[in-house]
Amino acid sequence: MANTTYLHCIYAEDVRPETSGQVSVIGVFQGGLRVLSAPTQLAKLTVIADLFVPLSRQSPQRIKLEVLRDGEVLQSIEAPTEFVRSAFEKAVEEADAEGVSMQFVLGFAGFPVPGACKVRAHAYVDGELVTGNALKVTVEPTGLRAADSA
């Protein structure tokens, strides 16, 4: 995977900085998110998106990350060009570096869930689309299992 640009996302309730300089990821959604009814709203949703760009490609001039719900862009962020350039320069200086990893953290307060949906992040690296893994949201009322509703 060292020659492949990829995006891996963690979906959680929150990310909190600690006094030690570390961060705590709170309430990671593993295997999806089940809500009891829809429409509803999550108090918080945080997307931690790790983008890896191999050194085998030229240093990107533009990196933009978007978070979407069923294809609708909800939030976007663009990495400053100087930050990207300096990250690549530092990686080139390190003899064992295979590429550059950049982490983006995007938070939502009062995240609306209109019904079953997919939340996904993707990045544009110099216009090339890099799709990350999704958070699948299902609606499953209390006492009703997915097998019972089939």
KAZIZI-V514775 format. One record per pair of residues at least 12 apart in sequence whose ideal C-beta (glycine too) atoms are under 7 Angstrom apart, sorted by the first residue. I is the first residue (numbers start at 1). J is the second residue. Records with the same first field share a line. If there is no record, write none. Layout:
I->J + J
This chain:
2->54 + 98 + 99
3->54 + 56
4->54
5->52 + 53 + 54 + 125 + 130
6->52 + 130
7->49 + 51 + 121 + 122 + 123 + 130 + 131 + 132
8->50 + 132 + 133
9->47 + 48 + 49 + 121 + 132 + 133
10->25 + 28 + 48
11->29 + 45 + 47 + 119 + 135
12->25 + 26 + 27 + 28 + 29 + 46 + 48
13->26 + 27 + 44 + 46
14->26 + 27 + 44 + 46
15->46 + 48 + 105
25->48
29->135
32->135 + 136 + 137 + 138
33->135 + 137
34->138 + 140
35->113 + 137 + 139
36->141 + 142
37->139 + 141
38->113 + 114 + 115 + 139
39->112 + 113 + 114 + 115
40->113
41->110 + 111 + 112 + 113
42->111 + 113
44->107 + 108 + 109 + 111
45->108 + 111
46->105 + 107
47->67 + 106 + 121
48->103 + 105
49->65 + 104 + 121 + 132
50->101 + 103
51->102 + 104 + 123
52->99 + 101
53->99 + 100 + 125
54->98 + 99
55->91 + 92 + 97 + 98 + 99
59->84 + 85 + 88
60->84 + 125 + 126
61->81 + 126
62->126
63->78 + 79 + 84 + 123 + 125
64->76 + 78 + 123 + 124
65->77 + 104 + 121 + 123
66->121 + 122
67->106 + 119 + 121
68->120
69->117 + 119
70->117 + 118
75->106
77->104 + 106
79->102
87->100 + 102
88->100
113->137
115->139
116->137 + 138 + 139
117->137
118->134 + 135 + 136
119->134 + 135 + 137
120->132 + 134
